[in-house]
Amino acid sequence: MLEGKTVVLGVTGSIAAYKIAGLASRLVKQHADVHVIMSKNATNFIHPTTFESLTGNKCMVDTFDRNFQFNIAHVSLASRADVMLVAPASANIIAKMAFGIADDMLSTTALAMTCPVIVSPAMNVNMFHNPVVQDNLIRLSRYGKIIIPPENGYLACGTTGDGKMPSEDVLFEYIVRQIACEKDLAGRKILVTAGPTREPLDPVRFLTNHSTGKMGYAIARQAMLRGAEVTLVSGPTELTPPPFVRVVPVIRAADMFEAVKERWESQDIIIKAAAVADYTPVQTAEDKIKKKDSDMTLTLERTRDILAWLGQHKKEHQVLCGFSMETRDVLENSAAKLEKKNADMIAANCLKENGAGFGTDTNHLSLISRNGIEDLPMLSKEAAADRLLDALKILLEDRKTGKGGDDQ
C-alpha cells in the first residue's frame, strides 16, 4: 500500500510515545520507508534503538550528530518525505511549530517540511484547553497543518478528559489518507450504498439476505483515499465504517430510499452496492408472532426501487452505477437492468462463482455500460473497487466534456 513512500515520525516527551513503536512497525509492514526523529525528552520514555530496530534507519535526536553521512540531515529528509506525523505532540513542539522556532532536530525538520504535516496533540487536559495551546493549534491549522483531535479518556496524570492521543490505528489512517493514493477524485462527491436491509415481521424476526457490505465499504474507502467526499448509506453490518467518510446508518429498504433521496441531488457519482430487499411485509406485528400448528402465510409488498428512482431523476452531470448479483445469465440479466433502470453502469457478479459471492474478500466484476463490457479478473475487493472507480471516473469526465452519450 505504501511502497515507495517516505514517512517521517516526530516523537516528543510523553508517555504516549510507546504507541509510535507499533505505528512504525505497521508502516514498515506496508513497505514505507520510515524515519523517526525524537526530542531529547522523548528518549526518557522510549529508547531510539527501539525505532532503529523497527525501521532499519538511524533515529535522529541530535542536530549536530557527527555519525551521520555528510549532508544536512533535516533538509535531506524533508526534501524526500511524503508525509510527517508529529505524535505525541507536546504543547512545547506545538508552540515551536506555530511560531517557527527551530532549536532542535525535530523542530528544525518540521520547519523544513513541504509535504503534508499531521499533528497529534497529547497532554494534560488543562494544558490542552489552555487558550495559548488552542491558539497555537488554530495557527497551525491556518498554516495547513492537519490536527488530529485528542480523545477523551484517562490520562497518565491521573485525570480524565481531552488530551489522550488516539490509537495507532487512527494515526495510521491519517497517514494513509494523505499518501496511499493519487487524489484523482478530489472535489468529487460520491454516494455509496452498502450492506443488506432488514424488513421486520415482528419485534423478534426480520427478512434479510446474506450481504456483509464488504464490497460497498471497500468502494467507499477507496473513493475516500482518492480524495472524494464520500457518503456511505449502510444497512446493518458488522464492519467498522471507513474513516473520513460520512456514514448514514439505515435498517429498512424504506429507510435507505429516504436517506438516498435526501442526498442524491448534490452527488457526482452514485454507486448502489447495497443488497436492498425487494419485498417487505405488508404489516409488522406489534408483538411476537406465536408459533401455531398450521402453516403461516406472509403477505409481502414491493419496496421502492431505489436504482430505478435514481435513473428517472438523474441529473445530466451525474453518473449512476448499480450492482447486479445473479445466479445465472449474468451478463444478459445485468445488461437488461442497465437499460431498464437508466443506469450508466452495472457492476455484475455471480453468486455461484467461488470468490465472488457474499462475505468474500475477493470479487469478479463485469462492468457493463453502453460502451461495452469490461470483464475484470478476480481481484481483492479493494482492487475491484479501484477498477470500478477508474471506469466511473472516465464516464464522469466524458459526461462533463460532452463525449458520452445522453441517455436522459
VOGU-3710 file (C-alpha; in Angstrom, 3 decimals, decimal comma):
1> mlegktvvlg> 0,000/0,000/0,000  2,797/2,455/0,932  5,625/1,111/-1,161  7,951/3,887/-2,283  6,580/6,343/0,289  8,731/8,077/2,923  7,135/8,711/6,297  8,740/10,852/8,996  7,572/10,359/12,585  8,331/13,081/15,129
11> vtgsiaayki> 8,169/11,892/18,745  8,157/14,181/21,795  8,316/13,587/25,547  5,052/11,909/26,509  4,088/8,522/27,908  2,070/8,070/24,707  5,376/7,747/22,806  5,191/3,973/23,246  2,305/3,839/20,744  4,573/5,102/17,975
21> aglasrlvkq> 6,653/1,920/18,082  3,626/-0,076/16,958  2,792/2,536/14,342  6,332/2,480/12,945  6,213/-1,312/12,702  2,867/-1,225/10,912  4,112/1,346/8,394  7,188/-0,752/7,656  4,982/-3,792/7,055  3,181/-1,688/4,422
31> hadvhvimsk> 6,613/-1,160/2,789  7,013/2,503/3,750  10,469/3,966/4,361  10,086/5,190/7,944  12,343/7,697/9,687  11,941/8,706/13,324  13,073/11,979/14,888  12,912/12,294/18,666  13,161/15,220/21,016  15,679/14,710/23,806
41> natnfihptt> 12,851/14,450/26,332  11,246/11,666/24,286  14,307/9,459/24,889  13,293/9,328/28,562  10,156/7,409/27,576  11,378/5,160/24,748  14,907/4,462/23,528  15,997/5,404/19,993  17,297/1,845/19,494  13,675/0,632/19,513
51> fesltgnkcm> 12,846/2,707/16,461  16,104/1,857/14,728  15,375/-1,846/15,148  11,851/-1,446/13,777  12,619/0,855/10,832  16,179/-0,045/9,850  17,017/3,680/9,817  19,048/5,837/12,178  16,815/7,531/14,757  17,716/11,201/14,822
61> vdtfdrnfqf> 17,881/13,200/18,040  20,914/15,487/17,872  21,081/18,121/15,133  24,897/18,017/15,274  25,384/14,241/15,394  28,782/13,628/13,693  27,915/9,999/12,905  25,589/10,967/10,060  26,602/10,681/6,434  27,751/14,123/5,269
71> niahvslasr> 24,622/16,034/4,331  22,305/18,440/6,064  20,137/15,764/7,643  16,979/17,754/8,317  16,985/19,291/4,819  17,738/15,979/3,122  14,945/14,150/4,925  12,431/16,956/4,478  13,051/17,062/0,735  12,082/13,422/0,190
81> advmlvapas> 9,346/12,973/2,818  5,818/12,283/1,598  4,228/12,980/4,989  5,289/13,887/8,511  3,396/12,943/11,664  4,299/14,598/14,962  2,886/12,306/17,644  2,683/12,576/20,533  2,860/16,347/20,046  3,553/18,168/23,294
91> aniiakmafg> 2,475/21,736/23,995  6,139/22,670/23,548  6,560/21,340/19,984  3,154/22,747/19,008  4,285/26,201/20,142  7,603/25,864/18,291  5,900/24,811/15,063  3,306/27,579/15,363  5,939/30,306/15,638  8,750/28,897/13,504
101> iaddmlstta> 11,173/28,129/16,323  13,826/25,640/15,180  16,147/24,825/18,086  16,474/21,040/17,849  16,415/18,302/15,210  12,649/17,751/15,382  11,529/21,383/15,194  14,146/22,147/12,518  12,988/19,278/10,315  9,312/20,156/10,827
111> lamtcpvivs> 10,008/23,718/9,698  11,772/22,475/6,556  8,907/20,186/5,505  6,991/20,930/2,290  4,881/17,741/2,440  1,673/17,394/4,499  2,347/17,612/8,247  -0,015/15,930/10,719  -0,024/16,856/14,413  -1,489/14,691/17,180
121> pamnvnmfhn> -1,611/16,610/20,487  -1,160/14,605/23,701  -1,047/16,296/27,104  -2,860/17,048/30,349  -6,466/18,134/29,850  -5,888/21,572/31,394  -2,821/22,133/29,212  -4,758/21,138/26,125  -7,600/23,561/26,872  -5,255/26,409/27,805
131> pvvqdnlirl> -6,085/29,295/25,439  -2,433/29,563/24,395  -2,337/25,935/23,220  -5,686/26,297/21,474  -4,499/29,459/19,706  -1,338/27,649/18,602  -3,379/24,768/17,163  -5,574/27,255/15,296  -2,438/28,897/13,932  -1,072/25,544/12,761
141> srygkiiipp> -4,367/24,751/11,051  -4,231/28,112/9,304  -0,767/27,197/8,044  -2,178/23,995/6,534  -1,155/21,520/9,227  -3,584/18,668/9,865  -4,641/18,389/13,524  -5,842/15,055/14,912  -8,305/15,760/17,747  -7,239/14,066/21,000
151> engylacgtt> -9,554/11,571/22,604  -11,328/11,910/25,923  -10,086/9,348/28,432  -7,960/8,504/31,423  -4,648/10,387/31,257  -1,240/9,496/32,678  -1,506/12,363/35,175  -4,472/10,592/36,800  -7,196/12,869/35,467  -9,850/12,164/32,853
161> gdgkmpsedv> -10,563/14,428/29,899  -9,389/15,582/26,488  -5,716/15,118/25,775  -5,313/11,391/25,139  -3,518/10,523/21,909  -5,643/8,283/19,651  -4,716/4,680/18,942  -2,109/3,725/16,365  -4,989/2,640/14,093  -6,269/6,226/13,949
171> lfeyivrqia> -2,784/7,643/13,377  -2,183/5,081/10,638  -5,403/6,020/8,838  -4,467/9,717/8,844  -1,140/8,866/7,211  -2,679/6,500/4,681  -5,303/9,072/3,673  -2,556/11,519/2,781  -0,205/9,314/0,759  -1,725/5,959/-0,227
181> cekdlagrki> -3,377/7,125/-3,460  -3,291/9,859/-6,032  -6,109/12,312/-5,299  -7,686/11,968/-8,749  -11,220/12,166/-7,303  -10,627/15,320/-5,263  -13,586/17,674/-5,493  -15,985/14,859/-6,426  -18,943/13,875/-4,283  -19,692/10,150/-4,246
191> lvtagptrep> -22,609/8,391/-2,574  -22,310/4,641/-1,932  -24,945/2,289/-0,556  -23,824/-0,927/1,110  -24,946/-3,905/3,133  -28,339/-5,589/3,500  -31,632/-4,208/4,673  -33,871/-5,783/7,314  -37,650/-5,935/6,897  -39,283/-6,631/10,278
201> ldpvrfltnh> -42,023/-9,211/10,705  -42,430/-8,550/14,417  -40,193/-7,304/17,270  -38,192/-10,568/17,065  -37,892/-11,559/13,390  -36,990/-9,897/10,100  -36,403/-10,732/6,437  -32,899/-10,061/5,113  -30,141/-11,501/2,889  -26,507/-12,643/3,143
211> stgkmgyaia> -24,856/-9,336/2,176  -21,991/-8,331/4,501  -21,381/-4,886/2,992  -17,706/-5,622/2,216  -17,871/-4,505/-1,421  -19,662/-1,246/-0,704  -17,377/-0,433/2,212  -14,315/-1,111/0,021  -15,668/1,272/-2,628  -16,313/3,979/-0,022
221> rqamlrgaev> -12,821/3,611/1,453  -11,009/3,666/-1,891  -13,013/6,681/-3,053  -12,058/8,470/0,181  -8,374/7,602/-0,282  -8,551/9,034/-3,797  -9,775/12,358/-2,433  -13,544/12,177/-2,920  -16,090/13,473/-0,432  -17,892/10,223/0,349
231> tlvsgptelt> -21,280/9,489/1,886  -21,950/5,855/2,797  -25,563/4,826/3,349  -25,239/1,483/5,100  -27,594/-1,225/6,171  -26,738/-3,280/9,287  -23,244/-4,818/9,060  -20,508/-5,998/11,414  -17,895/-3,907/9,596  -16,022/-0,946/11,017
241> pppfvrvvpv> -17,038/2,118/8,987  -14,216/3,518/6,839  -12,643/6,637/8,352  -13,177/10,129/6,942  -16,469/9,008/5,372  -19,924/10,354/6,275  -21,857/7,251/7,350  -25,665/7,181/7,366  -26,945/4,002/9,105  -30,302/2,619/7,997
251> iraadmfeav> -32,319/-0,553/8,663  -35,210/-0,980/6,239  -35,350/-0,554/2,474  -37,670/2,409/3,019  -35,059/3,995/5,302  -32,379/3,564/2,635  -34,639/5,082/-0,021  -35,279/8,161/2,117  -31,576/8,539/3,007  -30,579/8,358/-0,674
261> kerwesqdii> -33,422/10,627/-1,794  -32,335/13,254/0,739  -28,734/13,306/-0,543  -28,646/12,239/-4,210  -29,004/15,617/-5,896  -25,603/17,015/-4,864  -23,627/13,889/-5,844  -21,378/13,434/-8,880  -21,335/9,625/-8,728  -23,888/7,328/-7,083
271> ikaaavadyt> -22,949/3,667/-6,569  -25,756/1,359/-5,465  -23,846/-1,605/-3,997  -26,400/-2,443/-1,281  -28,472/-5,620/-1,405  -31,842/-3,991/-0,843  -34,853/-6,141/-0,052  -37,259/-6,362/-2,984  -40,215/-7,148/-0,729  -41,334/-6,146/2,750
281> pvqtaedkik> -44,198/-7,409/4,944  -47,452/-5,538/4,423  -47,885/-5,436/8,193  -45,397/-5,625/11,050  -46,826/-7,236/14,153  -46,523/-5,206/17,343  -45,972/-8,364/19,404  -44,097/-11,577/18,714  -45,992/-13,809/16,289  -46,685/-17,019/18,172
291> kkdsdmtltl> -45,973/-20,402/16,656  -49,016/-22,381/15,500  -49,506/-25,988/14,465  -50,638/-24,904/10,986  -48,597/-23,220/8,244  -48,292/-19,444/8,126  -48,680/-17,215/5,085  -46,860/-13,887/4,811  -48,240/-11,127/2,626  -45,445/-9,067/1,085
301> ertrdilawl> -45,395/-5,900/-0,984  -42,744/-4,388/-3,268  -40,274/-1,963/-1,792  -39,302/1,242/-3,594  -36,803/0,543/-6,381  -34,022/2,959/-5,416  -31,924/2,441/-8,544  -34,915/2,930/-10,844  -35,915/6,100/-8,989  -32,379/7,462/-9,340
311> gqhkkehqvl> -32,389/6,594/-13,042  -35,619/8,506/-13,531  -34,331/11,600/-11,709  -30,663/11,533/-12,735  -29,075/14,910/-13,496  -27,079/15,493/-16,674  -23,798/15,779/-14,768  -24,316/12,602/-12,710  -23,077/9,054/-13,236  -25,213/6,250/-11,806
321> cgfsmetrdv> -23,893/2,731/-11,129  -25,918/-0,226/-9,938  -24,844/-3,703/-8,834  -26,302/-6,940/-10,112  -25,869/-10,171/-8,158  -27,052/-13,048/-10,332  -27,053/-16,852/-10,220  -27,460/-17,419/-13,976  -27,418/-15,473/-17,263  -25,318/-12,817/-15,519
331> lensaaklek> -24,468/-10,624/-18,499  -27,886/-10,825/-20,135  -29,815/-10,030/-16,947  -27,418/-7,251/-15,987  -27,465/-5,635/-19,437  -31,260/-5,583/-19,269  -31,031/-3,935/-15,857  -28,781/-1,221/-17,314  -31,484/-0,202/-19,784  -34,478/-0,731/-17,544
341> knadmiaanc> -33,064/1,333/-14,672  -31,486/4,018/-16,902  -28,125/3,483/-15,199  -24,756/4,380/-16,700  -23,064/1,221/-15,490  -23,942/-2,092/-13,896  -21,298/-3,991/-11,928  -22,329/-7,610/-12,316  -21,137/-10,693/-10,488  -22,262/-14,279/-9,996
351> lkengagfgt> -23,194/-15,671/-6,598  -22,270/-19,205/-7,688  -18,680/-18,327/-8,608  -16,150/-19,170/-5,907  -14,642/-15,991/-4,503  -17,344/-13,701/-5,905  -20,245/-14,254/-3,532  -21,373/-12,644/-0,310  -18,865/-12,343/2,532  -15,714/-12,985/0,491
361> dtnhlslisr> -12,630/-10,769/0,393  -12,466/-11,018/-3,420  -14,837/-10,333/-6,283  -15,125/-10,881/-10,013  -16,930/-7,948/-11,592  -18,116/-7,386/-15,139  -18,568/-3,667/-15,761  -21,423/-3,195/-18,219  -22,039/0,186/-19,830  -23,252/1,464/-23,180
371> ngiedlpmls> -19,617/1,455/-24,267  -19,424/-2,316/-23,850  -18,386/-4,841/-21,214  -15,138/-4,764/-19,256  -14,605/-8,146/-17,614  -12,292/-7,763/-14,630  -10,232/-10,642/-13,240  -10,790/-11,997/-9,756  -9,448/-9,232/-7,503  -9,446/-8,196/-3,876
381> keaaadrlld> -12,494/-6,082/-3,180  -10,241/-3,049/-2,712  -8,617/-3,589/-6,111  -12,008/-4,248/-7,711  -13,300/-1,023/-6,131  -10,433/0,932/-7,676  -11,089/-0,532/-11,125  -14,778/0,338/-10,789  -13,921/3,895/-9,726  -11,499/4,195/-12,671
391> alkilledrk> -14,295/3,293/-15,084  -16,832/5,613/-13,442  -14,310/8,470/-13,441  -13,943/8,103/-17,226  -17,726/8,145/-17,671  -17,973/11,234/-15,479  -15,255/13,061/-17,416  -16,905/12,113/-20,715  -20,238/13,348/-19,388  -18,758/16,685/-18,390
401> tgkggddq> -16,959/17,178/-21,730  -19,948/16,032/-23,796  -18,217/12,919/-25,131  -20,597/10,468/-23,532  -23,980/9,581/-24,934  -27,018/11,289/-23,444  -29,359/8,691/-22,026  -31,755/11,085/-20,372
//
